[in-house]
Amino acid sequence: MVSQFGSLGYTIMGKTADLTVVQKTIIDTLHKEVLKLVKQNRFKNLGELHKEWTEAGVKASRATTHSRVKEFGYRCRITLVKPLLNHRQCQRRLTWAKEKKKWTIAQWSKVLISEESKFCISFGNQGPRVWRKGGEAHSPSCLKTSVNFPQSVMIWGAMSKSKTKVTAPVYQEILEHFMLPSADQLFNDADFIFQQDLTPAHTAKSTKSW
């Protein structure tokens, strides 16, 4: 361990058994300093904590800082947690899975699977991370005000086993029947930028002409 305490200029090295009473006191003081830093703002990340501890006069690595915080019983956790599935939901999903357990590839090839995902502008459903001990999930110091209904957009998609090669003509059909109507709905008559990657179907001359 290497520690340096502010203007005192102490550099402490070696095993705990080899340290003097004064050196042990200094180390204890340094540990209390990092504990104070964590308690002052539970929402600081490890880099911020390490920087403040270093500015307080401690010469230590990020790993050492993390180890000290963990020694005090703190873990970096998410403040908000999505509710777990209830028993009835779990049973329904298990029953559904058992019924389809012996389905053949031919049967699955006729299935169109859909899913949606919400993208929030703010930190959304997961929330910011916080340093807290077990049992402190609802402690006022570990909670943070959030927006009840943050701005978000819901993305829906579907997929199946059926494969279609996306050639330039196919891609242009997708743009015509799906991209343009969506753009009209989102931007009305205003100008907008359509972003795409360098896939051959996207960069084909016929697509650019379209």
HELIX and SHEET records of a PDB file:
HELIX    1   1 GLY A    6  LEU A    8  5                                   3    
HELIX    2   2 THR A   16  ASP A   18  5                                   3    
HELIX    3   3 VAL A   21  GLN A   40  1                                  20    
HELIX    4   4 LEU A   46  GLU A   55  1                                  10    
HELIX    5   5 ARG A   62  GLU A   71  1                                  10    
HELIX    6   6 HIS A   87  GLU A   99  1                                  13    
HELIX    7   7 ILE A  105  TRP A  108  1                                   4    
HELIX    8   8 PRO A  140  CYS A  142  5                                   3    
HELIX    9   9 ALA A  168  ILE A  174  1                                   7    
HELIX   10  10 LEU A  175  MET A  179  3                                   5    
HELIX   11  11 LEU A  180  PHE A  187  1                                   8    
HELIX   12  12 PRO A  200  THR A  203  1                                   4    
HELIX   13  13 LYS A  205  SER A  209  1                                   5    
SHEET    1   A 2 SER A   3  GLN A   4  0                                        
SHEET    2   A 2 THR A  11  ILE A  12 -1                                        
SHEET    1   B 2 ARG A  75  ILE A  78  0                                        
SHEET    2   B 2 ARG A 129  ARG A 132 -1                                        
SHEET    1   C 2 ILE A 113  CYS A 120  0                                        
SHEET    2   C 2 SER A 152  MET A 159 -1                                        
END                                                                             
